[in-house]
Amino acid sequence: MMLHPNRVLIVDDEFIITETLRIYVEDMGLEVCGTAATADSALEMAHAHQPYIVLMDVRLQGERDGIQASEDICEQVGSKVIFITGSREPATLERIESHQPAAVLFKPVSEGQLGSVVQKVLKTAPPYQA
Amino acid sequence: MNTGDERGLAETAPVGLFEADGDMIIRAANTRLANMVGLSREDLVGRPLRTLLTRSSQFVYALKVEHALLTDGAAEEIFLELDHADGRARAVLLTVIPDDENTDRRHGALFSAPERRAYELELIAARQAVGEKIKEENAARQALSEANETLERLVADRTAALEQRDLLLREVYHRVKNNLQVVDGLLLIRARQLDDPAAKAAMEELRKRIFALGLVHHQLMGSKDLKTFDVASFLKELLAHLRADAPETVTLALEVAPLAVDLDFAVPLGLLITELATNALRHAFPSGAGEIKVSLAAPAAGEVVLRVADNGVGLPPDFQKQRRSGLSVVDGLVRQLGGRIEPIQTKGVCWEAHLPTPRTG
């Protein structure tokens, strides 16, 4: 199945932050196909909506964190994961890097930063055929 | 063999001699031996040798002499003390050998050994001293190893406490940053609901200040000691953020010397630069193009000089009056940093602040 290059899934357990990111994403002319606060619902939504891009926080509600969610989504769905994390813990960063994310951004993330990273990742998308 | 000769030798030899039976009861003794105990030769006959000894030597006798006689039939050079009738014990060395023919007969000699006692005492004292010394050394070694263990434990405890502290600090910075992102989000969402462009712009400006605060905590989280960080990387990110919202025709340049700063310095500095740069963006370039240059240098010891300069239209004529009318955020921040700030006459506006170098010990 083709992934939708104009669809973005937002994964963060903080409502205000998912809403902020939603505004950023919609301002770019992209569609937010859903927001998830846990790794499990993130995977479920990725399966259901097939987004090309996932914005992923590391700390999530529930047992599993964003790195584990990313692993599953990359493997099963194939979406590009952009991490947006508040952590600068070397151990955490190492774990993120070992999963070869599309990009890593640090909170506080600005609209400009997110915009340029998303544009860069979108350039890797194959032409979409509905 | 001539009895007279034997008598002569036995009587003249410088040792106490005796003959005893298998139970070490004296059968004959020479005069010297009699003198050694202050008795007559006749009195000695029939007495067990043991009874001639001091009480403590009787123990030694039982332990050493009787044991040696039982196992070897002979004893050699055993140190003993004879109980003399005058009350002064005489130190001697006892040697006993069996008779060649009669198994129930033994021959004994008692050599006077007055020096031997002192020598033995010295030996004992020396041995004790060595023992004490070894004990002391052992105690010292033990104390040292205990002290080492205590120290190691202390270091381990301290390390664990520090690690715990670091963990907590990182967590606090993380949360502060996250909360600032939430505040930023709230402002963004609220700004979207506003129609008034001035109100919208005010919200956007607030968001810039909040971003500056968040950036400080972001730097702190990446800092090795969780306390200080290089101001250069901080200002680079801050300027990058300010640049993102500026028109493309306005350039923002940064020139910064390496300087370790902490939270107390970086927060007002970040806000100050944001304030001055935003002012420049807002007022300096009615034509929409120009350059803003931010520089931070440490030309003299103890002082940091911040300049925020633009090549725009300059300050309005009534600026000084406006400025004195109230304490601006800029003045307040500079005062908090313990410095002073003045506009310098240039083509545009150049704010120059002299600030004391942050103490980051």
Chai-1 contact restraints between the chains, C-beta under 6 A:
chainA,res_idxA,chainB,res_idxB,connection_type,confidence,min_distance_angstrom,max_distance_angstrom,comment,restraint_id
A,I16,B,V182,contact,1.0,0.0,6.0,A-B,restraint_1
A,I16,B,G185,contact,1.0,0.0,6.0,A-B,restraint_2
A,I16,B,L186,contact,1.0,0.0,6.0,A-B,restraint_3
A,I17,B,Q181,contact,1.0,0.0,6.0,A-B,restraint_4
A,I17,B,G185,contact,1.0,0.0,6.0,A-B,restraint_5
A,E19,B,I189,contact,1.0,0.0,6.0,A-B,restraint_6
A,T20,B,G185,contact,1.0,0.0,6.0,A-B,restraint_7
A,T20,B,L188,contact,1.0,0.0,6.0,A-B,restraint_8
A,I23,B,L188,contact,1.0,0.0,6.0,A-B,restraint_9
A,G86,B,H174,contact,1.0,0.0,6.0,A-B,restraint_10
A,G86,B,K177,contact,1.0,0.0,6.0,A-B,restraint_11
A,G86,B,N178,contact,1.0,0.0,6.0,A-B,restraint_12
A,R88,B,M221,contact,1.0,0.0,6.0,A-B,restraint_13
A,R88,B,G222,contact,1.0,0.0,6.0,A-B,restraint_14
A,F106,B,H218,contact,1.0,0.0,6.0,A-B,restraint_15
A,K107,B,K177,contact,1.0,0.0,6.0,A-B,restraint_16
A,K107,B,Q181,contact,1.0,0.0,6.0,A-B,restraint_17
A,P108,B,Q181,contact,1.0,0.0,6.0,A-B,restraint_18
A,P108,B,F211,contact,1.0,0.0,6.0,A-B,restraint_19
A,P108,B,G214,contact,1.0,0.0,6.0,A-B,restraint_20
A,S110,B,H241,contact,1.0,0.0,6.0,A-B,restraint_21
A,S110,B,A244,contact,1.0,0.0,6.0,A-B,restraint_22
A,G112,B,A244,contact,1.0,0.0,6.0,A-B,restraint_23
